[in-house]
Amino acid sequence: MAKLTKESFIESLKEMSLLEIKELVDAMKEEFGVDPSAVAVAAAPAQGDAADDSSATVSVVISDAGAAKVNVIKVVREITGLGLKESKDIVDNNGTVKENVSKDEANDIKAKLEEAGATVEFK
């Protein structure tokens, strides 16, 4: 049997439906006793750690919501993907919007929040 290359495997996946891919994952679980999606998730942070070593990470914290709280809440929802209540709690309590993000991402978040009227700091 010819060895299947990574590229040909990926090309094969592109031609499959979602149902066929799910069946493939289930068959891999059964055959090897390992959940391939768990391996992929576990491997992702390991790759992220290498990138974090080269650039420090920070937490983005709201120090003052300003006068336009509603706009700040909307931006927090957009950034975090949280619901309205959770986002409002972060804004009301001057909470942490995101933790352990790269300085570039933190600056982007800060710019969005300041545009909405909040005062932001990094920790």
N, C-alpha and C positions, 0 to 999 in steps of 0.2 A: 504494500500500500504506500502510495506517495505521501510524503510529509506535507501537511497542510500549513502554508505560511500564514503569518498574521494578516498580511494584506488580502489574501484570498478568502480568509475567514471573515474579515470585515466586509468584503464585497458580497459574500454570501448572505451576511446579516442584512445588508441593505436591500436585498431582494425578498426578504421574509416579511410576513405580516407580523403584527404585534402578538397575535395568538401563537404563531409558530415560534417566535422568540421565547415567549413564556413557556411553551412546551419544551424547548431546548434547555432553558434554565432548570426546569423541573427535572428533566432527564439527567442533567449534570449533578443536581443535588442527589438524585437517587444513585447514580453510578459512582460518584466520588465521595459522597457523604459530606459535601461542603456546599454552602450556599455561595455561588459566585458573586451575588450582589453584596454580600457581607464582606467578602474579600476586597471588592472594589472600593467599598466605603472605608474599610480599615486602611487601605493603601493610600487613599487620598490625603489624610492628615500627615502621613509620613512624608509625602512629597511637599506639602505645605510647610512642614517644619524646616526643611532645607532652605526654603525661600525666606522664612522668618528670621533665620540666623543672620542673613545678610542685611536685613532692614528691621529695625525695632518696630514693635507693634504698640499701639496705644488704644485707649478707650475714649470714646467720644461722649461727653457728658454735657447736658444742658445746665448752664448756671443760672440763666434767667430766660423765661419764655417770652418776655416782652409784652407789648400791648396786643399783638395780633396772635393770640393763643390758638385760634382756630386754624390759621394758616400753618403754624408750627406743628400742630397735631396732624394735619394732613401730610406734611413732609415726613414726620416720624412714621406714620403708617406706610408711606411709600417706601421708605428706607428699610424698615424692619419687617414689613408684611404682617404686622400685628393688627388686631382688631381695634375698633374705635376706643373702647374702654381702656384697653391696655396701653394704647398710645397716649390717651389723655392722662393716665396715671403717671407715665414717664414724664410728660410735660409738667403736670401739676407738682410733682415731687422733685423736680430738677434731677431726674434720673439719668442713667446711662443709656444712650441710644444704641451703641454697638461697642462690643468689647473685642480686644485683640485683633484690630484691623491694621493694615499697613498704613504708613503715614500718608501715602498718596490717596488711598480710599478715605482716610480720616479727613484730609483736606477737602475732598469732594463733598463729603457729608457736611462738614462745617460750612462750606460755601452755600449749600442748599438751605441749611437751617438759618444761617445769618440773613440770607435773602428773604426768608419768611419772617424775620424779626427777632430771632432768638439770639442769646449770647451763649457761645459754646466754648468749652475748654477741653484740653486733652489731659488724660491721666495715664 
